[in-house]
Structure formats: C-alpha cells, structure tokens
Amino acid sequence: MRQPGSILLVSCYELGHLPFAIASPVAFLERAGYCPTVLDLSVSRFDREQIEQALFVGISVPMHTALRLGVRVAEQIRKLNPSCHICFFGLYASLNSEYLLQHSADSVIGGEFEEPLLKLIEARSNAGNDSLQVEGVSFRDRTQLPYLERLKFAPLSYRGLPPLSKYAQVVSNGTHRFAGYIEASRGCLHHCLHCPVPPVYNGRFFVVPEMIVLDGIRKLVALGASHITFGDPDFLNGPRHSMRIVRAIHDEFPNLTFDFTAKVEHLLKHRDSLSEFREAGCLFVVSAFESVSNVILNNLEKGHSRENICELLEVFRDVGLTIRPTWVPFTPWTTLDDYIDLLEFVLSEQLIQNIDPIQYTIRLLVPPGSLLLHRGDMKRFVTGLDQPNFSYRWVHPDPRLDQLQKDVSELVEQLIQPESSSVAIFERVRRLAYAVRGDRYLPFVMDLISPVAPPRLTEAWFC
C-alpha cells in the first residue's frame, strides 16, 4: 500500500445511509495500491488531525445538501491545511463547477467520477501540482465535461466507515432494522426538466456489473444489514438487470428486504413484475409523483399524468405493495388551489402515512445547468443565479404561495421528530393551507387512518 493518510475522502450527507459515494472510490484507490482514509461528517466529528495530514482531500457531493455542507467543510480544510489539493466529485460538483473552482476547489469531477479521481491522484503523485491535465477533471484554467465512460468497477470497500447502527434504519411492523444502500445503475435514460441527472448524464445510463452489486450486498449483510435500499435514479431503467439482482439476493438471503425508486411510467410498464418484487422482499417503492396537476407535470416533462398516478395506485393496491410518493408541491405554476388539491388527493387516496411530511415543503430547485432554464415560460419567474446557494432564484406570481411555502417549512421543521405522527403534521399543514385561501376547514375522520403504519426509512427524503 502507498502512504496512508495522505488521501482523505469526505462525505457530508447521503440521505442518512452509509455513503456509497465513498465506498466506491475507496475500492478503486485500494485496487491501485493506495490506502485512503475516510470521514463521514453526517455521523462523525470533524477530525483536525486527519485534515492536517492530508495531501489530497476529495469531497463527495452527490446531492444539493451535501454540496452546501461540503463548501463549508472545504473552507475549514483550507484554513487548517492551505497546501492540500481539494477536489469536489459527484453529481452536483459538475453542475456547480464554475463557482467551486473560483471559491473552494482545486479540481472538480462529474459523471462517472471514480476513474478520473484515481487518475488525478496518480497524476499529482507523479507531477505535483504543475501542469495537471486529466480526462474528466476540471481545473481553474481548464474545464471539461462530465466523464461518461464505462468503468471497470471494483468491489466496494467499507473500510474505515462507521457502523450501520449510525445510519438510517428501516421501520416495518413496528420494528427497526439496519439498512444498507447500494446502486445497481448510474445515470438515467430520461430528461425530466427539474431533475439534476439529465444535465450531467444527458440520457446516458450505465449498469453496475451484477457481481459487483451482489458482492456489495453481501458485505452490507455481513455488517448487519437486513434491508437494502437500491438508490439508482430509476431501478427500472434496466429492468432485466434489476430483476436478475433481486432474484439472486432473494435466493441467497431469503429474509432480506429491499426498496427501490422508479418512475410512474416504468412501474406501469412493468406492472407484471411487481408481484415478484413483493415476493422477493420488496417492502416499498419510491416514485417521484411530483404533482397531481397535469399542467405542472407537463411543464416538468415528467412523462406521466394525474390519471397515470391514479392507475398506478390501483395497481399497487391490487399487488399489495406500498408506494411512497415524493412531491415538488411548490413550483412557479402551482396555484393555491393546486396545493390544496394535492393535500385532498393525499387524503382521499389514503396516502398520508406513505409520505414524509418534508415532502409538503419542497420548493422547485433550479441548479446551474438545469434543463428548466431552456423553457421560455420559466425565464419569466427567474430573477438570477444565487451562486452561494447553488440555485437560481425564482419568484411565484402569487406572493401567497411563496409565503405559504415558508410557513409550511417552518411548521414541519417545528413539529417533525423521529417518532412524530405524519398524520398530525399533515392535518396542521392542511389547516394552514385552507386558512390562506380563506375557506372553511373540515377535519378528516381519524378513524380512517390505519393503525399499522406502512414501511419506511427513518431518514426523511429530501435533496
């Protein structure tokens, strides 16, 4: 092994799970003979000694929250260790490369980042900091597109990461169990306008070899996982690949449960497979419904309609599988009636317990490079780029909606606790929305709520 401690990979936040975006590059580096150290600041304290010893620090930013935290961490690192090389890598790194290279980063990598990250470290070992030029790596004096080449994946390495007990757990039938996280594919075939994946992957999709996925699951089970979250942008982009993996893990670990994320249109297209997923241990499926307004869905180019959502809910009831929808309730096209209609839809379809309350607060995020910026009607609402917050500012034409979003966010933040009732929070949100519209509020019948909550993860979903 090469000099230990000189390479540090940092995770700031990955939705409460053991960071895949650290385990994967560590595997690439170890295969090449390096011995990197790792730090997950979502569950561990800032380690001054690790920072001061590092010659190279890679900060993983697979999502918006991780990026905001990562920039603050980079500032601390720069003060403690001014000479180290700081590299941001991951989905949100390339979207915000201009700002990062101006303020925090020496280099930025997007797309399939593991190979460029390894080559960057090797180049620095051989040539120092002078005249670096690595495919897929952007520097202050030269920028490159995200790296979109097929990788020769290495078996995942969880060496040095905290135990699973530190991370989100799955809750099912009143019991908590350790949950692992893995990805069977990267990128996405689709171009939903609000999604951060298309600006980076441009419709490209890469499968992770089955043997790598299965090896990773075995390691997670050995660490104590009895549930696996497949974190692919869409698990059904490659349905045959996904089904082979599900069948293999069920044969090997018949009591292992799992969840995955998929688009409405894919779930409808592959509805005949849902029973097999359930029988193989699928507890729930996450799907980005986003809205029940066809106007909003069309503006986002989601590829499904309100009618499709209703059809899918009926399919899931027939199969006996839990759906956990995600929403973007606040967009420039959302009316107050739309927001209340969404809440009434959740109530009428008996979805209250299937939805994390944070979902009622989500405001459309427009990061640099977003495909939404190419829509003429979106430009009417955008007031400029807020670079330090890594998003474009936009103002709703109805000031009540901007205020409602702030009020709902404050309410949910105030009420949400690890064991808080999603039903009670929903009722408060609904009451608030009706008050803004000035309508008489009619409480719903609590007896209609099931005494058995559907399965979920303990970490609420947000970006």
N, C-alpha and C positions, 0 to 999 in steps of 0.2 A: 504493500500500500504506500502511496505517496504521502507527503507530510500531512498529518492530521491537524485539524483545527484551522488550517489556512482558508478553507472554503466553508462558508456558512450559508445555509438555505433557510429562509424565514417565511413562515406562514402567519398571516394576521387573522384570517377568518375564512372558513369554508362551510358555512351553514351549520356549524356545530358538529361536523364529522371529522374523523381522523383524516388529515389532509392528503388526498390522492395526489395533489399537485406538488407535494414534497416527496412522497414515496416513489413516484415515477422518475423524476430526475436523479434522485439519490441512487436508484438502481442503475441508470446509465453511467453515472460517475463511478460507482463501485466497480462496474464491469470494466471500466477503463483504468482501474488501479488507484482511484482517488478514495479518500476517506473523509467525506464531508461531515460536518456537524449540522444539527438541525435545531430549530427553535420554533415552537408554535405559540405565538403570543396570545392566542384566544384562550389558552388554558394554563400557560406558564408565564412566569415573571420575566421581564427584560433582564438579560444576562450580560452585565457590563464586561465581564472577563471574556466571554465568547466574542463579543463585538470587538474588543481591543486586539484580540489575537488574529482576527480575520484579515486576509489579504483580498478576498473576494466575497461579497455578500449578494446573494440572489434573493429578491423579494417576490414572492408569488402573489399575483393579483388576478385571480380568475373571475372576480366579480367586483361590483362598484363599491360595496362596503369595504372589501379587502384593500382596494386601491386607496380609499380615503385614509384608512388606518396605516397603510404602507408608506404613504408620503410622510406622515408624522414620524414613523419609525425611522425612515431614511434621514430625516433631519437630526434625530438623536444620534444615529450612527455616524453621521458626518462630523458632529461635534466631538464625539469620542475617538473617532478613527478617521481623520481627514484624508489619509492617503489610500484607503481601501477603495476598490472598484465596486460600485453599486449598480446592479443590473435588475431591472424590473422585467418579469416574464409572466405571460399568461394573456387571457382574452382581453382584459382591459388595459394591458400595457400598450399594445399597438394602437388601440383607439385613442390613447392619450399621449402618444409618444412625443409630440411636439412640446407639450408642457413639461413632461417628465424630464426630457433631455435638457430643457432650459433651467430647471429648478432642482431636481433631485438625483437624476440618474446619469451614469456614465454610458449606459447602454440599455437597449430595450429589445425584447424579443416577443413576437406574437405568433399565433398559429401553433403548429406542432413544434413546441419550443425545446424539447429535450436535446435533440441533436445539435442545434445551434448553440445551446447553453454549454454543452460539453466542448464543442469546437472553440468557443470563445475562451473557456478556461484553459484549454490546451494552447491556444494562440498566445495568451497572456503569459503562460509559463515559459514559452519559447522566446517571445519577443518583448516582454514587458508591456508597457502602456503605449509604445510608439507604433504608429502606422498600422493599427489593427484593421483588418478587413475580413469579416467573416460573413458567409452567406446567411441571410435571415436575421442578422443583427444590425440594428440601427445605432449610430453614434451621433454625437453632436454635429460633426462635419459631414455626415453622410447617412441618409435614411434608406431603409429597404422595406419592401412589402412583407407581410406576414409569411412565415415559412410554411409552405403547403406541400410537403413531400412525404411519401410514406416512410415511416420509421421502422427500424429493426428494434422492436420493443424488448426491454429486459424485464425479467421477473421483478415485481415490485419489492421494495425494501422498506420495512417499517422500523429499521434500526434507529434508535435514539428518540423515537416519538413517544409521547405519553401513553399510558394505558387507555383502553377503550372506556374504562369507567369515568374518564374525564369528559367524555363527549356525549352527544345526544343519544337517547335511548328510544326504543320503540315501545309504545304502550298498547297492549292488546288484552282484552278481557280483564282489565284491571291490574295486569302485571307489567313490570318494567323489565326489559331485556336489552343487553348490549347490542348495538347496531354497527355494522361496518359499512364502508362506502367503496364503490368501485365503478369504473366506466368501461363499457363494452364497445363504445364507439365515440368518435370525436367529430365535431362539425355537424352540419345539417344540410339536407337537400333543399330546404325551403328558404323563402325570402320574406318572412313576416317583417313588416316595416319597423316595428318597435323593438325587435329582438337585437341584442348585441352580437349574435353569432354571424348573421349574413355579411355585415361589413368586413369581417375578418376572413371568413371561410368562403364567401361568395358561392354558396351552393355546393361546396365540396364536403365530402363525408368520408371518414376513414374508420374502418373497423379495427379494434384491438384484437390480435390473434386469440383464438379460443383458449389455447394452452396458457397464455399469459393471464387471462381473466380467471380461469379456473385455479391457477396457482395462487393468484392474489386472494381469491375467496378462501382457499384452504388456509392461507396464512392468517386471514382475519378470523376464521373459525378457531384456529389454534390460539389466537389472542383472546378468545372468549365471545366472539360474535355469534348470536343465534338468529340474527336478521341481517339482510344485506339490502342497501339502497343502491340501485343502479342509477347513477347520476348522469347518464347520457342526455344530451339536449332532447333527443327523441329515441327511445329504446326500440321503436318500430321503424326507424329508417332502414334498418337491415333486419327484417322480421325472421328470416330463416336463421341468421347468425344468432339472434337473441334467443330463439326457441331452442336451438342446439345447446346453448349455455344453460338455459333453465332446466332442460331435461337432464343434462349432465350433473348439475349440482343437486337436483332432486334425487337422482339415483344414488349419489354419494352421501348426501346429507338430507335424508327424507324429512327431518323435522325443522330444517332451516326455512325461515320465511323470508320474503323479499317484497320490495316495492319498486316501481319504475315510473318514468314520466313519458307521456306520448301525446301527440296531437289528437284532437277530436276526430279529424278525418281519417287518421290511421287506425284509431280504435274502432271506428265504424267499418272501415275496410277489412279489418282483421277480427271482426266480432266473433267469428267461429273459433278463434284461438283463445278467447278469454276464459272459457271453462277450463281449458288445460292449464292456463296460467294459475287460475284459482286452485286447482287440484294439486299443482306443483308447489304451492305455498305462498302465492301472491296474497298479501294482506290488503293492499290498496294500490290505486293508480293515481298519480298526479297528472292533471291535464289543464293546460292554460286556456280556460274558457274566455277570460278577459272581460267579456261584456255579454249582455243579452240584447243589446241594441244592434240591429243589423247595419245601421248607419255607421256606428263605431267600428264594428267588425270589418266592414268594407273599407273604411279608412285605414285600418291597420293591415288590411290584406291578410287576414287570418286564415282564410280558406275554409271557414265554416260559418254557419248561420245559427240564429236562435233555434230554428227548427231542428237543426242537426244536434244541438245540445240536448233538446228535449228527447230526441230519438235515442241519443247515447245514454241518457239517464234511464230510460226504459230498458235498454239492453243490459245495463249494469244491474238493475233490479232483478231482471229475469235470470241473470247468471249468478246473482248472489255475491257480487264483488263490490267493494267500496270504492267510490270515486272521491278524490279530494281536489276540487276545482281551485284554481288560482285566478285572480281578477286584476284588472287595471281599471278601477272604477272612476278615476279622475283623469279625463283627457280633455283636450280643447273642444271636443264635440259633445261631451257629456252635458245633458241638461239636468236640472234638479229633478224633473220627472223621471229621467233615466236612472238616476241614482236610487230613488225610492222604488222604482220598478225592479231594479236589481235586488234590493232587500226583500221585496214582496215575492220575487221569484225564488230566492233562497228559502223563504218561509214556506211557500206553497209546495215546493219540491222536497221539503223536509231535509234541507242540506245544512242547517245551522251548525250541527255538531261536526260536519265534514270540513268546515272552513276555519282556518286560523284567523282570529279577529284582526290581525295585522293586515289581512287582505282588503278590509274595508277602507283602509287609509291610503292605498298605493296611488301615487301620482305618476303619470307617464314620464319616464326618464328618457331624455333625448341626448345621448352621449355624442361626442365628436365622431363624425363618420356615419351617424345614423342614417338609414335609408329614408327616414321620415323627412329629412331636410330637403329631399328632392321633390316633395309634394308641394305644389303651389299653394294649396289652402293651409298647409302647416306654417308656411312662412308668414302668414297673416298674424299668427299668435306669438312667434318667436321674437324676443327682444334683445337677444345677444348671447354670446358664449360666456358662461361663468366658469372660467378655466380652473380656479382653485377647487370648485366643487364638481368638476368633470362632467358638466351637463349644460345644455342650452336652457336659458330661462324662457319660459312661456307664460303668458297671462290669459286666463279664461275671459271670454267676452262677458260673462255674467259674474260679477265680483262675489256673489253669494257662494259660488262653487269653490273659489279659492279659499274663502273663509271657512266654508264647511270642511274642506279637506284638512285645514289646520286644526279645527275644533275636534274633528273625529280622531285625528292623530294624537292630540293631547289627551283625549278621553281614553283611548285604547291604551296608551302608554301608562296612564294613571291606574287603570283597572287591571291590566294584564299581570298575572303572577303564574308561577309554574303550575299551580293546581286551580287556576281561576276558571270560572264557568264561561264557555264560549256562548252559551245561551243568554246569560245575564248581560254580557257585553254586547251581544247583538241587539238585545232589547233596548239598551241605552243608546246605541248608535241609531237605531230605527226611530226612537223617540226624538232624538236630536234633529234628524233629517226632516221629520214631519213638522217640527217647530219652525224650521227655516222656511218651509213652504207655507206655514200658517194654517195647516189643516188639523182637523181633529184627529187625535191619535187613538187607535183602538188596540189595546194589548192583545196578544195572541194567547191561545189556550195552552198553558204549560203542560197539561196532561198529554198533549200530542207529541211531546219530546220523549224519545226513547230513554229508558233508564240505563241502557248499556251504550256507552259512547263508542263510536267507531274507532278502529285502529289509527294511530298517528305516531309521529315522531315528537319528542319533547321540545325540539327546536322549531320555533315558528318560521315559516318560509318568508324570506324577503331577499332582495338582490344586494 
